């Protein structure tokens, strides 16, 4: 469910994976791709940044 919501919110806000990765301080877009694929869930500090960015 997180993976689907992250992709939805990112697209709704007209962001690509690279832009989101940059905002979150990630050096690689691979993390965002893996989160959206459901392979991994980000740790709490990243989740807090995502929540703040998308106001959820």
Secondary structure as the mmCIF struct_conf table of DSSP 4:
data_model
#
loop_
_struct_conf.conf_type_id
_struct_conf.id
_struct_conf.beg_label_comp_id
_struct_conf.beg_label_asym_id
_struct_conf.beg_label_seq_id
_struct_conf.end_label_comp_id
_struct_conf.end_label_asym_id
_struct_conf.end_label_seq_id
HELX_RH_AL_P HELX_RH_AL_P1 UNK A 2 UNK A 12
TURN_TY1_P TURN_TY1_P1 UNK A 13 UNK A 14
HELX_RH_AL_P HELX_RH_AL_P2 UNK A 17 UNK A 23
TURN_TY1_P TURN_TY1_P2 UNK A 24 UNK A 25
BEND BEND1 UNK A 27 UNK A 27
TURN_TY1_P TURN_TY1_P3 UNK A 29 UNK A 29
HELX_RH_AL_P HELX_RH_AL_P3 UNK A 30 UNK A 37
TURN_TY1_P TURN_TY1_P4 UNK A 38 UNK A 38
BEND BEND2 UNK A 39 UNK A 39
HELX_RH_AL_P HELX_RH_AL_P4 UNK A 44 UNK A 54
TURN_TY1_P TURN_TY1_P5 UNK A 55 UNK A 55
#
